[in-house]
């Protein structure tokens, strides 16, 4: 229960009682403090209703959380929260948060396992539920987070690679003037996020760089600069001249690519060529190939692909780095084997 608070504009003490602000007493702050506290205890004791948080259901909390997420996060993040929380609401939505115990959450995770959810999907679902309860606690809607000690399965990075022969087959399935081929080539040449390639405009081009301001970048925390090699620079120059306003990369009808249209084209290409990939897999391939060459230090690589630090590279690509020819060569030099070859 939140303590009484004083408002200078009308020289009065207030408190929250039964989800409503109640005026306790009027007068100078220090002179009326004790009287206000006594009045607060009196009203709280007389109330027969429980604290708001005691009656709040999981469904109600989820609704409040999702409304906030819709405003405070990206559309993609909001949809991810909504998807992850859907099954949780179906399972325990009617339960009061105050009476929810870890066993209720455990039973929900068992339900997901029985439904065939992978460890990685389960990891994301549990994190979404924890964030919802953390948010509710921070907003003083609930007194405790019942999922605080809930452990999620360890996330296992997917080793998604695109062999050179598959990449060649994929490109051969399109004509040279196919706008989608140009889009994929730019994606592979920059290692940028798919949404960065499909939303870049001529105004973002500064020399041999695409520069996205803070409000346009992922996470909206810092500017994002995408350096361009010769191939990406040539593509950018040609498209910037053709489309001085609006997104550079467009389909044959002149409409900007969307996440949905990109997925549709990749599905049709898979049916035609037998090569099944995702747009994000091309970014992963860019990073994986760079790590395996051993010629690009991780700090520079993190800057190229837009990571704030090395955390994500170490987390997702550490298994590739450990198996890279570069590190195999380094261990031989460290143990003296290289001198005997």
C-alpha positions as CSV (number, residue, x, y, z in Angstrom):
1,X,0.0,0.0,0.0
2,X,1.4,3.4,-1.0
3,X,2.0,5.9,1.7
4,X,0.1,9.3,2.0
5,X,1.5,12.1,-0.1
6,X,1.2,15.9,0.2
7,X,0.1,18.3,-2.5
8,X,1.4,21.9,-2.1
9,X,-1.1,23.5,-4.5
10,X,-4.0,22.9,-2.1
11,X,-2.0,22.2,1.1
12,X,-3.6,18.8,1.6
13,X,-2.6,15.2,2.3
14,X,-3.9,12.4,0.0
15,X,-3.7,8.6,-0.1
16,X,-4.9,5.8,-2.4
17,X,-7.8,3.9,-0.9
18,X,-9.6,1.2,-2.9
19,X,-8.0,2.4,-6.2
20,X,-9.1,6.0,-5.6
21,X,-7.4,9.0,-4.2
22,X,-8.8,10.1,-0.9
23,X,-8.2,13.4,0.7
24,X,-7.1,12.9,4.3
25,X,-6.6,16.3,5.9
26,X,-5.7,19.9,5.0
27,X,-3.1,22.1,6.6
28,X,0.6,22.8,6.8
29,X,2.6,19.8,5.8
30,X,4.7,19.1,8.9
31,X,2.0,20.2,11.3
32,X,-0.6,17.8,9.8
33,X,1.7,14.8,9.0
34,X,0.8,12.6,12.0
35,X,-2.9,13.4,11.7
36,X,-2.8,12.4,8.0
37,X,-1.2,9.1,8.8
38,X,-3.7,8.3,11.5
39,X,-6.5,9.1,9.1
40,X,-4.9,7.0,6.5
41,X,-4.7,4.0,8.8
42,X,-8.3,4.5,9.8
43,X,-9.6,4.6,6.3
44,X,-7.5,1.6,5.3
45,X,-8.7,-0.4,8.3
46,X,-12.4,0.5,7.6
47,X,-12.2,-0.6,4.0
48,X,-13.5,-4.1,3.4
49,X,-12.1,-4.3,0.0
50,X,-8.7,-5.8,-0.7
51,X,-5.8,-3.9,-2.0
52,X,-6.0,-3.4,-5.8
53,X,-3.0,-5.8,-6.4
54,X,-4.7,-8.5,-4.3
55,X,-7.6,-8.7,-6.8
56,X,-5.7,-8.1,-10.0
57,X,-5.9,-11.1,-12.4
58,X,-3.2,-12.3,-14.7
59,X,-5.4,-11.4,-17.7
60,X,-5.8,-7.9,-16.4
61,X,-2.1,-7.4,-15.7
62,X,-1.3,-8.8,-19.2
63,X,-3.7,-6.3,-20.7
64,X,-2.1,-3.4,-18.9
65,X,1.4,-4.6,-19.9
66,X,0.5,-5.1,-23.6
67,X,-1.0,-1.6,-23.7
68,X,2.2,-0.2,-22.4
69,X,4.3,-2.3,-24.7
70,X,2.3,-1.1,-27.7
71,X,3.4,2.5,-26.9
72,X,6.9,1.9,-25.5
73,X,8.3,-0.8,-27.7
74,X,8.5,-1.5,-31.5
75,X,5.6,-3.2,-33.3
76,X,7.7,-6.4,-33.7
77,X,8.5,-6.5,-29.9
78,X,4.8,-5.9,-29.0
79,X,3.6,-8.7,-31.3
80,X,6.3,-11.0,-29.7
81,X,5.0,-10.2,-26.2
82,X,1.4,-10.8,-27.3
83,X,2.2,-14.1,-28.9
84,X,4.2,-15.4,-25.9
85,X,1.6,-14.3,-23.4
86,X,-1.4,-15.7,-25.2
87,X,-0.9,-19.3,-24.0
88,X,-0.1,-18.1,-20.5
89,X,-3.3,-16.1,-20.3
90,X,-5.3,-19.1,-21.6
91,X,-3.8,-21.3,-18.9
92,X,-3.8,-19.0,-15.8
93,X,-5.5,-15.8,-17.0
94,X,-8.3,-16.0,-14.4
95,X,-6.0,-16.5,-11.4
96,X,-5.2,-13.5,-9.1
97,X,-1.6,-12.5,-9.4
98,X,-1.3,-12.3,-5.6
99,X,-2.2,-16.0,-5.3
100,X,-0.1,-17.2,-8.2
101,X,2.7,-19.6,-7.2
102,X,5.7,-20.9,-9.2
103,X,4.0,-24.3,-9.6
104,X,1.3,-22.7,-11.7
105,X,3.9,-21.3,-14.0
106,X,5.7,-24.6,-14.1
107,X,2.5,-26.4,-15.2
108,X,2.2,-23.9,-18.0
109,X,5.7,-24.6,-19.2
110,X,4.9,-28.3,-19.1
111,X,1.9,-27.6,-21.3
112,X,4.1,-25.9,-23.8
113,X,6.6,-28.8,-23.8
114,X,3.8,-31.2,-24.5
115,X,2.6,-29.0,-27.3
116,X,6.0,-29.3,-28.9
117,X,7.7,-26.0,-28.1
118,X,11.4,-26.1,-28.5
119,X,13.8,-25.0,-25.7
120,X,14.5,-21.7,-27.6
121,X,10.8,-20.9,-27.9
122,X,10.2,-21.8,-24.3
123,X,13.1,-19.5,-23.3
124,X,11.5,-16.6,-25.1
125,X,8.0,-17.3,-23.6
126,X,9.4,-17.5,-20.0
127,X,11.3,-14.2,-20.5
128,X,8.2,-12.5,-21.8
129,X,6.2,-13.6,-18.7
130,X,9.0,-12.5,-16.3
131,X,9.1,-9.1,-18.0
132,X,5.4,-8.7,-17.6
133,X,5.6,-9.4,-13.9
134,X,8.7,-7.2,-13.5
135,X,6.8,-4.4,-15.2
136,X,3.7,-4.9,-13.0
137,X,6.0,-4.7,-9.9
138,X,7.7,-1.6,-11.1
139,X,4.3,0.1,-11.7
140,X,3.2,-0.9,-8.2
141,X,0.3,-2.9,-9.6
142,X,1.5,-6.1,-7.8
143,X,3.6,-6.6,-4.7
144,X,5.8,-9.4,-6.0
145,X,7.0,-11.2,-9.1
146,X,5.9,-14.9,-8.9
147,X,8.2,-15.8,-11.8
148,X,11.3,-14.1,-10.5
149,X,13.0,-17.5,-9.7
150,X,11.6,-19.3,-12.7
151,X,14.5,-20.7,-14.8
152,X,14.2,-20.8,-18.5
153,X,15.9,-23.5,-20.7
154,X,19.2,-22.5,-22.0
155,X,19.1,-20.7,-25.4
156,X,21.0,-22.6,-28.1
157,X,22.1,-20.5,-31.0
158,X,21.1,-22.0,-34.4
159,X,24.1,-22.7,-36.6
160,X,22.4,-21.4,-39.8
161,X,24.8,-21.3,-42.8
162,X,24.3,-20.8,-46.5
163,X,26.8,-22.9,-48.5
164,X,28.3,-21.0,-51.6
165,X,26.6,-23.5,-53.9
166,X,23.2,-22.8,-52.3
167,X,23.7,-19.0,-52.6
168,X,24.7,-19.4,-56.3
169,X,21.6,-21.5,-56.9
170,X,19.4,-19.0,-55.3
171,X,20.8,-16.1,-57.3
172,X,20.5,-18.2,-60.5
173,X,16.8,-18.5,-59.9
174,X,16.3,-14.8,-60.5
175,X,17.1,-12.6,-63.5
176,X,19.7,-9.9,-63.2
177,X,17.1,-7.1,-63.4
178,X,15.0,-8.7,-60.6
179,X,14.7,-6.0,-57.8
180,X,14.6,-8.8,-55.3
181,X,18.0,-10.1,-56.4
182,X,19.4,-6.6,-55.9
183,X,17.8,-6.6,-52.4
184,X,19.5,-9.9,-51.5
185,X,22.8,-8.8,-52.9
186,X,22.7,-5.7,-50.8
187,X,21.8,-7.7,-47.7
188,X,24.7,-10.0,-48.3
189,X,27.2,-7.2,-49.0
190,X,26.3,-5.2,-45.9
191,X,25.4,-7.7,-43.3
192,X,22.7,-5.2,-42.3
193,X,19.4,-6.2,-40.7
194,X,16.7,-6.9,-43.2
195,X,14.6,-4.0,-42.0
196,X,17.5,-1.6,-42.4
197,X,17.9,-2.6,-46.1
198,X,14.2,-2.4,-46.9
199,X,13.8,1.0,-45.2
200,X,17.0,2.8,-46.2
201,X,16.4,6.0,-48.2
202,X,18.5,8.4,-50.2
203,X,18.5,10.8,-47.2
204,X,20.3,8.1,-45.2
205,X,23.2,7.9,-47.6
206,X,26.3,9.8,-46.5
207,X,29.3,9.0,-48.6
208,X,29.9,5.3,-48.4
209,X,27.6,4.8,-45.4
210,X,24.0,4.4,-44.6
211,X,23.3,6.5,-41.4
212,X,20.1,5.9,-39.4
213,X,19.3,8.4,-36.7
214,X,18.5,7.2,-33.2
215,X,14.7,7.1,-33.6
216,X,15.1,5.0,-36.8
217,X,17.6,2.5,-35.4
218,X,17.0,-0.8,-33.6
219,X,16.4,-0.2,-29.9
220,X,16.3,3.6,-30.6
221,X,19.3,4.2,-28.4
222,X,22.1,5.3,-30.7
223,X,22.8,6.1,-34.3
224,X,23.4,3.2,-36.7
225,X,26.0,3.5,-39.4
226,X,26.1,0.8,-42.1
227,X,29.5,0.9,-44.0
228,X,29.3,0.0,-47.7
229,X,31.7,-2.1,-49.7
230,X,32.1,-1.4,-53.5
231,X,29.2,-3.7,-54.4
232,X,26.8,-2.1,-51.9
233,X,28.0,1.4,-52.8
234,X,27.3,0.8,-56.5
235,X,23.8,-0.5,-55.8
236,X,23.1,2.4,-53.4
237,X,24.2,5.0,-55.9
238,X,22.1,3.6,-58.7
239,X,19.0,3.3,-56.6
240,X,19.4,6.7,-54.9
241,X,19.4,8.3,-58.4
242,X,16.3,6.3,-59.3
243,X,14.5,6.9,-56.0
244,X,15.5,10.3,-54.5
245,X,12.7,10.1,-52.0
246,X,11.3,7.1,-50.1
247,X,12.9,3.6,-49.7
248,X,15.6,2.7,-52.2
249,X,14.7,-1.0,-52.5
250,X,11.4,-1.6,-54.2
251,X,9.6,-4.4,-56.1
252,X,8.7,-4.4,-59.8
253,X,5.6,-2.4,-59.1
254,X,7.6,0.3,-57.4
255,X,6.4,-0.5,-53.9
256,X,8.8,-0.8,-51.0
257,X,9.6,-4.3,-49.7
258,X,7.9,-5.4,-46.5
259,X,8.7,-8.2,-44.2
260,X,5.7,-10.1,-45.5
261,X,6.5,-9.6,-49.2
262,X,10.2,-10.7,-48.6
263,X,9.1,-13.9,-46.9
264,X,6.7,-14.6,-49.8
265,X,9.4,-14.2,-52.4
266,X,11.8,-16.4,-50.4
267,X,9.1,-19.1,-50.2
268,X,8.5,-19.0,-54.0
269,X,12.3,-19.1,-54.6
270,X,12.5,-22.1,-52.3
271,X,9.9,-23.9,-54.3
272,X,11.7,-23.0,-57.5
273,X,15.3,-23.7,-56.5
274,X,15.1,-26.0,-53.5
275,X,17.1,-23.6,-51.4
276,X,15.2,-22.6,-48.3
277,X,16.6,-19.6,-46.3
278,X,15.3,-16.6,-44.4
279,X,16.4,-13.0,-44.9
280,X,18.0,-12.9,-41.4
281,X,20.0,-16.0,-42.3
282,X,21.9,-13.9,-44.8
283,X,23.0,-11.5,-42.1
284,X,24.0,-14.5,-39.9
285,X,26.1,-15.8,-42.9
286,X,27.8,-12.5,-43.3
287,X,28.9,-12.5,-39.6
288,X,29.8,-16.2,-39.6
289,X,31.9,-15.9,-42.7
290,X,33.7,-12.8,-41.3
291,X,34.5,-14.7,-38.1
292,X,35.8,-17.7,-39.9
293,X,38.2,-15.7,-42.0
294,X,39.9,-14.5,-38.8
295,X,40.8,-11.3,-40.6
296,X,38.2,-9.0,-38.9
297,X,38.6,-8.3,-35.2
298,X,35.3,-8.7,-33.2
299,X,35.2,-5.1,-32.1
300,X,35.2,-3.9,-35.8
301,X,32.7,-6.6,-36.8
302,X,30.3,-5.6,-34.0
303,X,30.4,-2.0,-35.3
304,X,29.8,-3.1,-38.9
305,X,26.7,-5.1,-38.0
306,X,25.4,-2.7,-35.5
307,X,25.9,-4.3,-32.1
308,X,26.6,-2.0,-29.2
309,X,29.3,-4.4,-27.8
310,X,30.6,-7.9,-28.2
311,X,27.9,-9.5,-26.1
312,X,25.7,-10.7,-28.9
313,X,28.6,-11.9,-31.1
314,X,30.0,-13.9,-28.2
315,X,26.6,-15.3,-27.3
316,X,25.4,-16.3,-30.8
317,X,28.6,-16.9,-32.7
318,X,31.0,-18.2,-30.1
319,X,30.7,-21.7,-31.4
320,X,31.7,-20.5,-34.9
321,X,34.7,-18.6,-33.6
322,X,35.9,-21.6,-31.6
323,X,35.8,-23.7,-34.8
324,X,37.3,-21.1,-37.1
325,X,40.4,-22.0,-39.1
326,X,41.9,-18.8,-37.7
327,X,41.7,-20.0,-34.1
328,X,42.9,-23.5,-35.1
329,X,46.0,-21.8,-36.6
330,X,46.4,-19.7,-33.4
331,X,46.4,-22.8,-31.1
332,X,49.0,-24.5,-33.3
333,X,51.2,-21.4,-33.0
334,X,50.6,-21.3,-29.2
335,X,51.7,-24.9,-28.8
336,X,54.6,-24.7,-31.3
337,X,53.0,-27.1,-33.8
338,X,53.0,-24.4,-36.6
339,X,56.8,-24.2,-36.6
340,X,57.1,-28.0,-37.4
341,X,54.8,-27.9,-40.4
